[in-house]
């Protein structure tokens, strides 16, 4: 019998091959690849392979060459109030409670409605896409309007179902907030780019009864619970006066400490409270720029890292930052941790990049879909130019991303394999119309 004829396998057709100078896949941890190619098909990562292997294995419909650039997963903004972009710089240089009670809350009571949220969120999406952010975790009123803007931008959003005790133009009380949020979740359940979390504002604005209801809903619906917690020393002191315990102990008593919890800020934690977060598998949304700007303090990130608590990075809103810029957050997170701990080794570059990507995805319960460049995950990506003369020389791309490059170096942002930002311009957001809408709200807020 003659030997079977050898048939060379044909290359697999894929939608897109991306060929950058370097790739930082985040998983496995701590590596930077050169001479590799990422294959994408139907919005998913097919494989990450050496260039010579890619030419034999794949037949792309399109190839994107990115010389001098580094490719990594899209950045994840783990905490923001997107619509508050319209209040950027509105009441600067104020401590948190004065900033809220004397400036922000009165302005929100007067101006915030669906149109405000729609315009502010679209502005935020444009800014975030420009800086390589592909997913944001939002907490604000009128989440339906925020969803409309995120969909228009082609952006992945986690919409907070806000709960707060005082009335607003959106809802009358905490039960009304939750009912409207859950109805929206049912309406948009099939949208592949939208998901939801429960978003009680903070221990000082939410009652025990509401927290107990949220704990039940979080367990039943398997939703993250995203809330400000231990942001200021005043918050902690007030809790002791009103409830007899610190906020974290109150949350434990009410059943909120579990792997669903995303503790935003977590600045003022005692060592036993860090142990408590670890014990219950909670996550932290670290917002270093907002913490510093509002004078809230600097959390002990060296201890949080040493305990192995998962954390991601958030910008907070543009009213208290004033940028939705995760490159700024990465740099500030690393430098503040080193300075406060007097240990230059804490929060190294690869740890910070992981926090800005996979750490946020894990906190949101989406690390099986986004946050790294493993085959099968959604092709949410950003590309950053590192060959600009202004930032030369580059010895280590990971270090360069954290300590040297900025959002102005981002050239492409992709979500589900589709380019949504190229050469500094969001694809789906017309700049002239956006500028006109922002100018209108600027005039109203100024008056």
C-alpha positions as CSV (number, residue, x, y, z in Angstrom):
1,X,0.0,0.0,0.0
2,X,1.3,3.4,-1.0
3,X,1.8,5.9,1.9
4,X,-1.0,8.4,2.3
5,X,-0.3,11.7,0.4
6,X,0.8,14.5,2.6
7,X,-1.6,17.5,2.4
8,X,-0.3,20.7,3.8
9,X,-3.0,22.3,6.0
10,X,-4.4,25.6,4.7
11,X,-4.1,28.8,6.8
12,X,-7.1,29.6,8.9
13,X,-9.0,32.7,7.8
14,X,-9.3,35.4,10.5
15,X,-10.6,38.9,10.5
16,X,-7.5,40.7,11.7
17,X,-3.9,40.2,12.5
18,X,-2.1,42.9,14.6
19,X,1.7,43.2,14.4
20,X,3.1,45.5,17.0
21,X,6.6,46.0,18.2
22,X,5.8,44.5,21.6
23,X,2.8,42.8,23.3
24,X,2.1,42.7,27.0
25,X,-0.5,40.0,27.4
26,X,-0.9,40.4,31.2
27,X,-1.4,36.7,31.4
28,X,1.1,35.1,32.0
29,X,2.1,37.7,34.4
30,X,5.2,39.9,34.1
31,X,6.2,39.2,30.5
32,X,6.7,41.4,27.4
33,X,6.8,39.7,24.0
34,X,8.5,41.0,20.9
35,X,8.1,39.7,17.3
36,X,4.6,38.3,18.0
37,X,1.2,38.7,16.3
38,X,-2.3,38.7,17.7
39,X,-5.0,37.0,15.6
40,X,-8.6,38.1,16.0
41,X,-11.8,36.7,14.5
42,X,-15.4,37.6,15.2
43,X,-14.4,39.9,18.0
44,X,-12.4,37.3,19.9
45,X,-8.8,36.6,20.3
46,X,-7.8,33.5,18.4
47,X,-4.2,33.2,19.3
48,X,-1.0,35.1,20.2
49,X,1.9,33.6,18.2
50,X,5.4,34.4,16.8
51,X,5.3,36.3,13.5
52,X,6.8,33.5,11.4
53,X,4.2,31.1,12.7
54,X,1.4,33.5,12.1
55,X,2.1,33.7,8.4
56,X,1.8,29.9,8.1
57,X,-1.3,29.6,10.3
58,X,-3.5,32.5,9.5
59,X,-5.0,34.2,6.4
60,X,-6.2,37.6,7.6
61,X,-8.8,39.8,5.9
62,X,-6.9,42.8,7.3
63,X,-3.5,43.3,8.9
64,X,-2.7,46.2,11.2
65,X,1.0,46.9,11.4
66,X,2.1,48.9,14.5
67,X,5.8,49.5,14.4
68,X,7.3,51.1,17.5
69,X,4.1,50.4,19.4
70,X,3.1,48.2,22.3
71,X,-0.2,46.3,22.4
72,X,-2.0,45.4,25.6
73,X,-5.5,44.7,26.9
74,X,-7.9,47.6,26.9
75,X,-7.7,49.5,30.2
76,X,-10.6,49.2,32.7
77,X,-11.8,52.2,34.7
78,X,-13.1,50.5,37.8
79,X,-14.8,53.6,39.3
80,X,-16.2,56.7,37.7
81,X,-19.2,59.0,37.5
82,X,-19.0,59.5,33.7
83,X,-21.7,62.2,33.4
84,X,-19.8,64.4,35.9
85,X,-17.4,65.2,33.1
86,X,-19.6,68.3,32.5
87,X,-18.6,69.4,36.0
88,X,-14.8,69.2,35.3
89,X,-13.2,72.0,37.4
90,X,-16.6,73.2,38.7
91,X,-15.6,73.3,42.4
92,X,-11.9,72.7,42.8
93,X,-9.7,72.7,45.9
94,X,-12.4,71.7,48.4
95,X,-12.4,68.8,50.9
96,X,-14.9,66.0,50.0
97,X,-17.9,66.8,52.2
98,X,-17.8,70.5,51.6
99,X,-17.3,69.8,47.9
100,X,-20.3,67.5,47.9
101,X,-22.8,69.4,50.1
102,X,-22.1,73.0,49.1
103,X,-21.3,72.6,45.4
104,X,-21.9,69.2,43.7
105,X,-25.2,68.1,45.2
106,X,-26.9,71.6,44.8
107,X,-25.7,71.7,41.1
108,X,-27.0,68.1,40.5
109,X,-30.4,68.9,42.1
110,X,-30.8,71.8,39.7
111,X,-29.3,70.5,36.4
112,X,-29.1,66.7,36.3
113,X,-31.5,64.9,34.0
114,X,-31.4,62.5,31.0
115,X,-30.0,65.1,28.7
116,X,-27.2,66.1,31.1
117,X,-26.3,62.4,31.7
118,X,-26.4,61.7,27.9
119,X,-24.1,64.5,27.0
120,X,-21.7,64.1,30.0
121,X,-21.4,60.4,29.4
122,X,-20.6,60.8,25.7
123,X,-17.9,63.3,26.6
124,X,-16.5,60.8,29.1
125,X,-16.6,58.0,26.6
126,X,-14.7,60.1,24.0
127,X,-12.0,61.0,26.6
128,X,-11.7,57.4,27.9
129,X,-11.4,55.9,24.4
130,X,-8.8,58.5,23.6
131,X,-6.8,57.1,26.5
132,X,-7.1,53.4,25.8
133,X,-9.9,52.7,28.2
134,X,-12.3,50.1,26.8
135,X,-14.5,49.4,29.9
136,X,-15.9,51.7,32.6
137,X,-17.7,51.0,35.8
138,X,-20.2,53.8,36.3
139,X,-22.2,55.1,39.2
140,X,-24.7,57.9,38.5
141,X,-28.3,58.9,38.0
142,X,-30.3,58.1,34.9
143,X,-28.3,55.0,33.8
144,X,-30.6,54.6,30.8
145,X,-29.1,57.8,29.3
146,X,-25.6,56.6,30.2
147,X,-26.3,53.4,28.4
148,X,-27.4,55.2,25.3
149,X,-24.1,57.2,25.1
150,X,-22.0,54.1,25.8
151,X,-23.7,52.2,23.0
152,X,-23.3,55.2,20.7
153,X,-19.5,55.2,21.4
154,X,-19.3,51.4,21.0
155,X,-17.9,51.2,24.5
156,X,-18.1,48.5,27.1
157,X,-19.9,49.8,30.3
158,X,-20.9,48.4,33.6
159,X,-23.9,50.5,34.7
160,X,-24.4,51.1,38.4
161,X,-27.9,50.6,39.7
162,X,-27.5,53.5,42.1
163,X,-29.2,53.5,45.6
164,X,-29.3,56.5,47.9
165,X,-31.9,57.6,50.4
166,X,-32.6,61.2,49.3
167,X,-34.8,62.0,46.3
168,X,-33.6,63.3,43.0
169,X,-35.1,64.0,39.6
170,X,-34.4,60.3,38.8
171,X,-36.1,58.6,41.8
172,X,-37.9,59.4,45.0
173,X,-36.2,57.0,47.5
174,X,-33.9,54.0,47.7
175,X,-36.6,51.5,46.7
176,X,-37.5,53.6,43.7
177,X,-33.9,53.8,42.6
178,X,-33.4,50.1,42.8
179,X,-36.7,49.3,41.1
180,X,-35.9,51.5,38.1
181,X,-32.3,50.2,37.9
182,X,-33.5,46.5,37.9
183,X,-36.1,47.3,35.2
184,X,-33.4,48.8,33.1
185,X,-31.2,45.7,33.6
186,X,-34.0,43.5,32.3
187,X,-34.5,45.8,29.3
188,X,-30.8,45.7,28.3
189,X,-30.0,42.2,29.4
190,X,-29.1,41.1,25.8
191,X,-26.7,43.9,25.0
192,X,-23.2,42.3,24.7
193,X,-21.4,45.5,25.7
194,X,-23.5,46.4,28.7
195,X,-23.6,44.8,32.2
196,X,-24.7,46.0,35.6
197,X,-23.7,46.3,39.2
198,X,-25.5,47.4,42.4
199,X,-24.2,50.8,43.4
200,X,-25.2,52.0,46.9
201,X,-23.6,55.4,47.1
202,X,-21.9,55.2,50.5
203,X,-22.4,54.2,54.1
204,X,-23.3,57.8,55.1
205,X,-26.1,58.1,52.4
206,X,-27.6,54.6,52.6
207,X,-29.7,53.1,55.4
208,X,-29.3,49.6,56.9
209,X,-32.6,48.4,55.4
210,X,-31.4,49.4,51.9
211,X,-28.0,47.7,52.5
212,X,-29.7,44.5,53.6
213,X,-31.9,44.5,50.4
214,X,-28.8,45.1,48.3
215,X,-26.9,42.2,50.0
216,X,-29.8,39.9,49.1
217,X,-30.1,41.2,45.5
218,X,-26.3,40.9,45.0
219,X,-26.4,37.2,46.1
220,X,-29.5,36.4,44.1
221,X,-28.5,38.1,40.9
222,X,-24.7,37.5,41.2
223,X,-24.0,41.2,40.7
224,X,-21.0,43.2,41.9
225,X,-21.8,45.7,44.7
226,X,-19.8,48.9,44.0
227,X,-19.7,51.6,46.8
228,X,-17.6,54.3,48.3
229,X,-16.1,53.0,51.5
230,X,-13.6,54.4,54.0
231,X,-12.9,57.3,51.7
232,X,-12.3,59.9,54.5
233,X,-11.5,59.9,58.2
234,X,-14.6,61.9,58.8
235,X,-16.7,59.1,57.2
236,X,-15.1,56.7,59.7
237,X,-15.6,59.0,62.7
238,X,-19.2,59.7,61.8
239,X,-20.0,56.0,61.5
240,X,-18.7,55.4,65.0
241,X,-20.9,58.2,66.4
242,X,-24.0,57.1,64.5
243,X,-23.7,53.3,64.4
244,X,-21.1,52.4,67.1
245,X,-18.8,50.8,64.6
246,X,-16.5,51.7,61.7
247,X,-18.1,51.5,58.2
248,X,-16.5,48.2,57.3
249,X,-17.7,46.5,60.4
250,X,-21.2,47.8,59.7
251,X,-21.0,46.3,56.2
252,X,-19.9,43.0,57.7
253,X,-22.9,43.1,60.0
254,X,-25.3,43.8,57.1
255,X,-23.9,40.9,55.0
256,X,-22.1,43.1,52.4
257,X,-18.6,41.6,52.8
258,X,-18.1,39.0,50.1
259,X,-16.5,38.5,46.7
260,X,-19.1,40.7,45.1
261,X,-17.9,43.8,47.0
262,X,-15.9,46.5,45.2
263,X,-14.7,48.9,48.0
264,X,-14.1,52.2,46.3
265,X,-11.2,54.3,47.7
266,X,-10.6,52.2,50.9
267,X,-8.2,54.9,52.1
268,X,-8.6,54.6,55.9
269,X,-8.1,50.9,56.7
270,X,-6.7,49.5,59.9
271,X,-4.6,46.3,59.5
272,X,-7.4,44.2,60.9
273,X,-9.7,45.7,58.2
274,X,-7.3,44.8,55.4
275,X,-7.4,41.2,56.9
276,X,-11.2,41.4,56.8
277,X,-11.3,42.3,53.1
278,X,-8.9,39.5,52.3
279,X,-10.8,37.0,54.4
280,X,-14.0,37.8,52.5
281,X,-12.5,38.0,49.0
282,X,-13.5,41.6,48.5
283,X,-11.9,43.9,45.9
284,X,-10.7,47.5,46.0
285,X,-11.1,50.3,43.4
286,X,-8.0,52.4,44.0
287,X,-8.5,56.1,42.9
288,X,-5.2,57.7,43.7
289,X,-5.6,61.1,42.0
290,X,-9.1,61.8,43.4
291,X,-7.9,60.7,46.9
292,X,-5.0,63.2,46.7
293,X,-6.9,66.0,45.1
294,X,-9.7,66.0,47.7
295,X,-7.2,65.6,50.5
296,X,-8.8,62.3,51.5
297,X,-5.4,60.6,52.1
298,X,-3.2,57.8,50.6
299,X,-4.2,54.2,51.3
300,X,-1.6,51.6,52.4
301,X,-1.3,50.0,49.0
302,X,1.9,48.2,50.0
303,X,0.0,46.3,52.7
304,X,-2.9,45.7,50.4
305,X,-0.6,44.3,47.7
306,X,1.3,42.2,50.3
307,X,-2.0,40.6,51.5
308,X,-2.9,39.7,47.9
309,X,-6.1,41.6,47.8
310,X,-7.3,42.2,44.2
311,X,-7.5,45.8,43.2
312,X,-8.1,47.8,40.1
313,X,-7.7,51.5,39.2
314,X,-10.4,54.1,38.9
315,X,-10.4,57.7,37.9
316,X,-13.5,58.7,40.0
317,X,-15.4,61.5,38.2
318,X,-13.8,64.3,36.2
319,X,-15.3,66.7,38.8
320,X,-12.8,65.4,41.4
321,X,-9.8,64.4,39.4
322,X,-10.1,66.2,36.7
323,X,-9.1,63.7,34.0
324,X,-10.5,60.3,33.1
325,X,-6.9,59.1,32.4
326,X,-5.7,55.7,33.6
327,X,-2.1,56.5,32.6
328,X,-2.2,59.2,35.2
329,X,-3.8,56.8,37.7
330,X,-1.1,54.2,37.0
331,X,1.7,56.6,37.6
332,X,0.1,58.2,40.7
333,X,-0.7,54.8,42.2
334,X,2.9,53.6,41.8
335,X,4.5,56.7,43.0
336,X,2.2,57.3,46.0
337,X,2.7,53.7,47.2
338,X,6.4,53.9,46.9
339,X,6.6,57.3,48.6
340,X,4.2,56.5,51.5
341,X,5.8,53.1,52.2
342,X,9.4,54.2,51.6
343,X,9.8,51.1,49.5
344,X,10.7,51.6,45.8
345,X,9.9,47.9,45.0
346,X,6.1,48.0,45.8
347,X,3.6,48.3,43.0
348,X,6.1,47.7,40.2
349,X,5.2,48.4,36.6
350,X,3.8,45.0,35.8
351,X,1.7,45.0,39.0
352,X,0.2,48.4,38.0
353,X,-0.5,47.3,34.4
354,X,-2.3,44.2,35.8
355,X,-4.4,46.4,38.1
356,X,-5.4,48.6,35.2
357,X,-6.6,45.6,33.2
358,X,-7.1,42.2,34.8
359,X,-7.5,43.6,38.3
360,X,-10.5,45.6,37.2
361,X,-11.9,42.7,35.1
362,X,-11.7,40.4,38.1
363,X,-13.4,42.8,40.4
364,X,-16.3,43.1,38.0
365,X,-16.5,39.3,37.6
366,X,-15.5,39.6,33.9
367,X,-12.0,38.2,34.0
368,X,-13.1,35.3,31.8
369,X,-14.0,37.8,29.0
370,X,-11.7,40.8,29.3
371,X,-8.5,42.0,31.0
372,X,-5.8,39.9,29.3
373,X,-4.9,38.6,25.9
374,X,-5.7,34.9,26.3
375,X,-7.3,33.1,23.4
376,X,-11.1,33.1,23.6
377,X,-11.3,36.5,25.3
378,X,-12.9,39.6,23.8
379,X,-10.5,41.5,21.6
380,X,-10.5,44.7,23.8
381,X,-7.2,46.3,23.1
382,X,-5.1,49.5,23.1
383,X,-2.0,50.3,21.2
384,X,0.5,52.9,22.5
385,X,3.3,54.5,20.5
386,X,6.7,54.3,22.3
387,X,8.9,55.6,19.5
388,X,8.0,59.2,19.9
389,X,11.3,61.2,20.1
390,X,10.1,62.9,23.2
391,X,10.0,59.7,25.3
392,X,13.2,58.1,24.1
393,X,15.1,55.9,25.0
394,X,12.9,53.0,25.9
395,X,14.6,50.1,27.8
396,X,11.5,48.4,29.2
397,X,8.1,48.8,27.5
398,X,6.2,48.0,30.7
399,X,8.1,50.5,32.8
400,X,7.7,53.1,30.0
401,X,3.9,52.7,30.0
402,X,3.7,53.5,33.7
403,X,6.4,56.1,34.2
404,X,6.9,57.8,30.8
405,X,4.1,57.4,28.2
406,X,0.7,59.1,28.5
407,X,-2.7,58.9,26.9
408,X,-1.5,61.2,24.1
409,X,0.6,58.3,22.9
410,X,-2.4,56.0,22.5
411,X,-3.0,55.4,18.7
412,X,-5.7,52.8,18.6
413,X,-8.4,51.5,20.9
414,X,-10.4,48.4,19.9
415,X,-13.5,46.8,21.5
416,X,-14.6,43.4,20.3
417,X,-12.1,43.6,17.6
418,X,-13.5,46.8,16.1
419,X,-11.4,50.0,16.0
420,X,-13.3,52.6,18.0
421,X,-10.5,55.2,18.3
422,X,-7.8,55.8,15.8
423,X,-5.2,58.6,15.7
424,X,-6.7,60.5,18.6
425,X,-10.3,60.5,17.3
426,X,-13.2,58.3,18.5
427,X,-14.8,56.8,15.4
428,X,-18.4,57.1,16.4
429,X,-18.4,60.4,18.3
430,X,-18.5,63.6,16.1
431,X,-16.3,66.2,17.8
432,X,-18.2,69.3,16.6
433,X,-21.6,68.1,18.0
434,X,-19.9,67.0,21.2
435,X,-18.3,70.4,21.7
436,X,-21.6,72.2,21.1
437,X,-23.4,70.1,23.7
438,X,-20.6,70.6,26.3
439,X,-20.6,74.4,25.7
440,X,-24.4,74.4,26.3
441,X,-24.0,72.8,29.7
442,X,-21.0,74.9,30.6
443,X,-23.1,78.0,30.0
444,X,-26.0,76.6,32.2
445,X,-23.7,75.6,35.0
446,X,-21.9,79.0,34.9
447,X,-25.2,80.9,35.1
